[in-house]
Amino acid sequence: MTIVTPLYSLVNRISAMTMKEASESSPQAHFELLQMIDQLRAAVETPTETVLRLIYQPPQNAALRTVIELGIFAVLVEKRHRETGVSATQLAEHTGAEPDLIIRLMRVMTSLELCTSTSEVYFANEKTVALTQPIGRDGIPCIYDLTVPTLSKLPEYLRSHDYINPQDYTRSPMQWAVGQSQFEWLARNQQQQTLFNSYMASRREGRPMWFNTYPVERLLGDAVPFEDTVFLVDVGGNQGHDLSKFRREYGHLPGKLILQDLPSVVEGVSGQDAGVEVMGYSFLEPQPVKGARVYYFRAIFHDWPDHICQQILRNTVSAMARDYSRILIVDFVLSDTKTPLMQASMDIQMMSIGAGVERSERQWRDLLRSAGLEIAGIWNQNPGMESVIEAVPIMV
């Protein structure tokens, strides 16, 4: 007689989903497979094992931050080392660190499967390569240095503030813990700002762009086809990575593309080759570009509490042509139940460094309605990725 347990059933589901993901690869199938694997681990672990795994995550992150700073992953992926590997002694010679320290750090890296090893000789794998690219090489040290000092004090902050949800950017946990907001900290640390810009440009590599998720034809049919009109304004668009990709995909757009960000961010950015106009601008001020077809915000609103978001939105609404303009927001839309761990963790991080919020659909609707907007649609390919929200002025 075959005994079917919940664990056995889950293993069978994972097997079936693995076959589906292999034959019909899609973001949705990939997300579901990862969710099932997490469920399997939770089912197999004892409660004590789960607690111990959580306790020892901080030293793992600290070791990873150190290994990246030493440039060890870059050494492992060098062509001459890919087949033969690199010994702890050789890594010590490359980095100037003591061999015994290298061994201790690399125990963590191999346990995390960020590389492989045989008898203190280390080899690169696919994950090692990712850690030498901007998303790992620049993202890990920047986000670690930006967030850890505040996160280490977050319990103390919440306790001393009577466990009230932070809603004031000027009194955020980061401001309280280190005396600066995230953007002040970046502005005063130029190397970190450079790493941050590089990370922001890279973290969506290999993922669908917003225009692969959102039906752009919704915008094209009624767009005014004159050279002096503005089709899309990328508000707070950093150095224009999204606009450049959008222009390459849609080469003959009916109107101009404008990149807006703080003067210090867009200084030196030339959009001429990409057919983009560059404009220094703070979204905390009235929007100077009137009547654009699209005002586009990617990963902006999660940085800020509601009252600042309302200010940004109202500044934009005042420039919109009511029956023509649209706002497109690319941000997470959290599910009310079974929120993916990364999104839930991101919400705590954004709360810590700027009193920001990762919002649910209900929260998005309430926020937009408070600024005179309503949601015309939400598009998403994968629950683990950002959604595209289209908002329009409420017609009275």
C-alpha positions in Angstrom: 0.0 0.0 0.0 1.3 3.5 -1.0 1.2 6.0 1.8 0.9 9.6 0.5 2.1 12.2 3.0 2.0 16.0 2.5 5.8 15.9 2.0 5.5 13.2 -0.6 2.8 15.1 -2.4 4.9 18.3 -2.4 7.9 16.4 -3.9 5.6 15.1 -6.7 4.3 18.6 -7.3 7.9 19.9 -7.5 8.8 17.1 -9.9 5.8 18.0 -12.2 6.6 21.7 -12.0 10.3 21.1 -12.8 9.2 19.3 -16.0 6.8 22.1 -16.9 9.4 24.8 -16.3 11.9 22.9 -18.4 9.5 22.4 -21.3 7.5 25.7 -21.1 9.9 28.1 -19.4 8.1 31.2 -18.2 8.5 33.7 -15.3 5.3 32.4 -13.7 6.4 28.7 -13.8 9.9 29.7 -12.5 8.3 31.6 -9.6 6.0 28.8 -8.7 8.9 26.3 -8.7 11.0 28.4 -6.4 8.0 28.8 -4.0 7.5 25.1 -3.9 11.2 24.5 -3.2 11.0 27.0 -0.3 7.9 25.1 1.0 9.8 21.8 0.8 12.7 23.1 2.9 10.2 24.5 5.4 8.5 21.1 5.6 11.8 19.2 6.0 13.5 21.5 8.5 12.8 21.0 12.2 11.7 24.2 14.1 15.2 24.4 15.7 16.9 24.1 12.3 14.7 27.0 10.9 15.6 29.2 13.9 19.3 28.5 13.6 19.3 29.2 9.9 17.7 32.6 10.6 20.1 33.4 13.4 23.2 32.9 11.3 22.2 34.8 8.2 24.0 38.1 9.3 27.5 36.6 9.4 26.9 35.1 6.0 26.1 38.5 4.6 29.2 40.0 6.3 31.4 37.3 4.9 30.0 37.8 1.4 30.5 41.6 1.7 34.2 41.0 2.6 34.8 38.4 -0.2 33.5 40.9 -2.8 35.7 43.7 -1.4 38.7 41.4 -1.6 37.9 40.7 -5.3 38.0 36.9 -4.8 35.2 36.1 -7.2 36.8 38.1 -10.0 40.0 36.0 -9.5 38.0 32.7 -9.7 36.3 33.6 -13.0 39.5 34.6 -14.8 39.9 32.4 -17.8 43.2 30.9 -16.6 41.7 29.9 -13.3 38.3 28.5 -14.5 39.6 24.9 -15.0 42.4 24.6 -12.5 40.8 26.6 -9.7 42.6 28.8 -7.2 44.0 27.7 -3.9 43.7 29.5 -0.6 47.4 30.3 -0.7 47.1 31.8 -4.2 44.0 33.9 -3.1 46.0 35.1 -0.2 48.8 36.3 -2.6 46.2 38.0 -4.8 44.4 39.8 -2.0 47.0 40.3 0.8 44.7 38.6 3.3 45.9 35.8 5.5 45.4 32.2 4.1 43.6 31.1 7.2 41.1 34.0 6.9 40.6 33.2 3.2 39.7 29.6 4.2 37.2 30.7 6.8 35.5 33.2 4.5 35.4 30.7 1.6 33.7 28.0 3.8 30.7 30.3 3.9 30.8 30.9 0.1 31.0 27.3 -0.8 28.2 26.4 1.7 26.1 29.1 0.0 27.1 27.4 -3.3 28.4 30.7 -4.6 31.5 28.7 -5.8 32.7 25.1 -5.4 35.8 23.7 -3.8 38.0 20.6 -3.3 40.6 20.6 -0.5 40.9 24.4 -0.2 41.0 24.9 -4.0 38.1 27.0 -5.2 36.3 27.0 -8.6 33.8 29.4 -10.2 30.3 28.4 -11.1 27.4 30.4 -12.7 26.6 32.1 -9.5 30.3 33.2 -9.1 30.0 34.9 -12.5 26.9 36.9 -11.4 28.9 38.1 -8.4 31.5 39.7 -10.7 28.8 41.6 -12.6 27.3 44.9 -11.5 24.3 43.3 -9.8 26.6 41.4 -7.4 29.9 43.3 -7.5 28.3 46.7 -7.0 24.8 45.9 -5.5 26.0 43.8 -2.5 28.5 46.2 -1.1 26.3 49.3 -1.7 23.1 47.9 -0.3 25.0 46.3 2.6 26.7 49.5 3.6 23.5 51.5 3.0 21.1 49.3 5.1 23.0 47.3 7.7 23.8 50.2 10.1 20.1 51.1 10.3 18.7 47.6 10.3 20.9 46.6 13.2 19.2 49.4 15.2 15.7 49.0 13.8 14.4 47.0 16.9 15.8 49.8 19.2 14.2 52.5 17.0 10.8 50.8 17.0 10.9 50.2 20.7 11.8 53.8 21.5 9.1 55.1 19.2 6.4 52.9 20.8 6.2 50.6 17.8 4.5 53.2 15.6 4.8 52.7 11.8 7.4 55.2 10.5 5.7 57.7 8.3 8.0 60.8 8.4 10.9 60.7 6.0 12.9 63.3 8.0 12.5 61.1 11.1 13.0 57.7 9.4 14.9 54.9 11.2 18.0 55.7 9.0 17.9 59.4 9.9 17.6 58.4 13.6 20.4 55.7 13.4 23.0 57.4 11.3 21.9 61.0 11.0 21.3 61.0 7.2 18.6 59.9 4.8 19.5 57.4 2.1 19.8 60.0 -0.6 21.9 62.3 1.7 24.1 59.4 2.4 24.5 58.6 -1.3 25.1 62.2 -2.2 27.9 62.4 0.4 29.5 59.1 -0.6 30.3 59.5 -4.3 31.8 56.0 -4.6 28.6 54.5 -3.1 26.4 56.6 -5.5 28.4 55.2 -8.4 27.8 51.7 -7.1 24.2 52.4 -6.5 23.7 53.7 -10.1 25.4 50.7 -11.5 23.3 48.3 -9.4 20.1 50.1 -10.3 21.0 49.7 -14.0 21.7 46.0 -13.6 19.2 44.5 -11.3 16.6 43.9 -13.9 19.0 42.3 -16.4 17.4 39.2 -17.9 14.0 40.2 -16.7 11.2 41.6 -18.8 11.1 45.4 -19.2 8.0 47.3 -18.4 7.1 47.5 -22.1 7.3 43.7 -22.4 4.6 43.5 -19.7 2.4 46.5 -20.4 0.6 46.7 -23.7 2.2 49.8 -25.2 -0.3 49.9 -28.0 -2.7 51.4 -25.4 -0.5 54.6 -25.6 0.3 54.7 -29.3 -3.2 54.9 -30.9 -4.2 58.3 -29.4 -0.7 59.8 -29.1 -0.3 63.2 -30.9 2.3 62.6 -33.7 4.2 66.0 -33.7 7.9 66.5 -33.1 7.4 69.1 -30.4 5.0 67.0 -28.3 6.3 64.8 -25.5 5.4 61.2 -25.6 7.1 60.0 -22.3 8.7 61.6 -19.3 10.9 59.3 -17.2 10.6 61.0 -13.8 13.5 60.2 -11.5 14.9 58.0 -14.2 18.5 57.9 -12.9 20.7 57.9 -15.9 18.2 56.9 -18.5 18.7 53.1 -18.8 15.0 52.4 -19.2 14.5 55.2 -21.7 17.4 54.0 -23.9 16.0 50.4 -24.0 12.5 51.7 -24.7 13.8 53.8 -27.6 15.6 50.8 -29.0 12.4 48.8 -28.9 10.1 51.5 -30.2 12.3 53.6 -32.6 9.5 55.6 -34.2 7.6 57.1 -31.4 5.1 60.0 -31.8 6.9 62.6 -29.7 9.9 63.3 -27.5 11.4 61.2 -24.7 12.5 63.2 -21.6 14.7 62.0 -18.8 14.3 63.8 -15.5 16.4 63.4 -12.3 18.2 65.7 -9.9 20.9 67.8 -11.6 23.6 66.0 -9.7 22.4 62.6 -11.0 22.0 63.5 -14.7 25.1 65.7 -14.9 27.2 64.4 -17.7 24.4 62.2 -19.1 24.0 62.7 -22.8 20.8 61.4 -24.3 21.5 62.6 -27.8 22.6 59.3 -29.2 19.5 57.6 -27.7 17.2 60.4 -28.8 16.4 61.5 -25.3 16.3 65.0 -23.8 17.9 65.3 -20.4 16.4 67.6 -17.8 17.5 68.3 -14.2 14.4 68.2 -12.0 13.2 67.3 -8.5 9.8 65.5 -8.5 9.1 67.4 -5.2 8.5 70.5 -7.4 5.7 71.2 -9.9 6.2 69.2 -13.1 7.4 71.6 -15.9 6.6 69.3 -18.8 2.9 69.8 -19.6 0.6 67.5 -21.4 2.9 64.5 -22.0 1.3 61.3 -23.1 3.0 59.3 -20.3 4.7 60.2 -17.0 6.7 57.2 -16.0 7.9 56.3 -12.5 10.0 53.2 -11.9 10.8 52.3 -8.3 10.1 55.8 -7.0 7.1 55.6 -4.7 8.4 52.8 -2.6 11.1 55.1 -1.3 8.6 57.5 0.3 5.7 57.6 2.8 2.2 58.4 1.6 2.3 62.2 2.2 5.4 62.6 0.0 4.0 60.3 -2.7 0.8 62.5 -2.7 3.0 65.5 -3.3 4.8 63.9 -6.2 1.5 62.7 -7.7 -0.2 66.1 -7.3 2.8 67.8 -8.9 2.4 65.4 -11.8 -1.4 65.6 -12.0 -1.2 69.4 -12.3 0.7 69.0 -15.6 -1.4 66.3 -17.1 -3.9 66.7 -19.9 -6.9 65.2 -18.2 -8.3 63.2 -21.1 -4.9 62.4 -22.7 -2.1 61.9 -20.2 -1.3 58.7 -18.3 0.9 57.9 -15.3 2.7 54.6 -15.4 4.1 53.2 -12.2 6.5 50.3 -12.1 6.6 49.0 -8.5 5.7 46.0 -6.5 2.0 45.3 -5.8 2.0 43.1 -2.8 -0.5 40.3 -2.4 -2.6 40.3 0.7 -1.7 36.7 1.5 1.5 34.7 0.9 3.6 37.7 0.0 6.9 36.6 -1.6 9.7 36.8 1.0 11.9 39.2 -1.1 9.0 41.7 -1.4 8.1 41.5 2.3 11.8 41.9 3.2 12.1 44.9 0.8 9.2 46.5 2.5 11.0 46.4 5.9 14.2 47.8 4.2 12.3 50.7 2.6 10.6 51.5 5.9 14.0 51.6 7.5 16.0 53.8 5.1 13.3 56.4 4.3 9.9 55.5 5.9 9.0 54.0 2.5 6.4 51.4 1.7 6.0 48.4 -0.6 2.2 48.7 -1.2 -0.7 46.3 -1.8 -3.3 46.9 -4.4 -5.6 48.4 -1.9 -2.9 50.7 -0.7 -2.1 51.7 -4.3 -5.7 52.5 -5.0 -6.1 54.6 -1.8 -2.9 56.5 -2.5 -3.7 57.3 -6.1 -7.3 58.2 -5.2 -6.0 60.7 -2.6 -4.2 62.5 -5.4 -7.1 62.6 -7.8 -6.2 59.5 -9.8 -7.7 56.1 -10.4 -6.2 52.8 -11.6 -7.0 51.9 -15.2 -5.2 48.6 -15.1 -2.4 46.5 -13.4 -0.2 44.2 -15.5 2.2 41.6 -14.2 4.0 38.6 -15.6 5.3 37.1 -12.3 4.2 37.6 -8.7 7.8 37.9 -7.8 8.4 40.9 -10.0 7.2 44.5 -10.2 3.9 45.3 -11.8 3.0 48.1 -14.2 0.1 50.3 -12.9 -1.6 52.7 -15.2 -3.4 55.6 -13.5 -5.5 58.3 -15.0 -7.2 61.5 -13.6 -10.6 60.8 -12.0 -13.2 62.3 -14.3 -15.7 64.4 -12.3 
